[in-house]
Amino acid sequence: RMHAACRFGFPHAATAFIEDAKEDTPDAKGFTPLMICAVKADRGEIIQTLLAGGADANAQHAKLGSTALHQCIAYDQLDYASAMLAAGAKGSIQDCNGRTALHSLAVSMNQGANAENANGEDVDEAAMEKEKAARTKTVTELVEALLANGADPCCKDNSGRTALDLATHKSNTTMVELLKERM
């Protein structure tokens, strides 16, 4: 029942089931309720309910090794990452590919919009710059929080690449600058 409440975004149901649910019990695909919520927009209230109810922010997928923290970053739900870090999520946990949440942030960070939107229409350049500045601030704060919670910027994944290597490969200049300052 808790998995369905998370999957479909029913905060009242999640609250009702919190007492009798095992928040960290994975579903048939290996995902905990927290992991399910981590990849979907508008699940912040349920995530707060799960964390307050004792969900383990460090629970790992049995096969993938990823945590809810890895997933919310990979799916660009950066606000959720802050909540998970505040609840004790560790930035040092590596998934089956040896990647930490810092690696995930280095490869998934949106590089900003093009001068056109998906419909080919012009977009407001000033609005784009404002959005980019806000995102840079959010990412900077998240990098600091990840490092404070154990992420090692020198940690190499199974392919021998650090988060800096991945950010460089993706031309993620914001992450490159942040990581170089902290190494």
Salt bridges, closest charged atoms under 4 A:
ASP20 OD2 - ARG1 NH2 2.61
ASP27 OD2 - ARG7 NH2 2.74
ASP76 OD1 - ARG135 NH2 2.79
GLU141 OE2 - LYS137 NZ 2.63
GLU144 OE2 - ARG182 NH2 2.38
ASP157 OD2 - ARG99 NE 3.31
ASP157 OD2 - ARG161 NE 3.74
GLU181 OE1 - ARG182 NH1 2.79
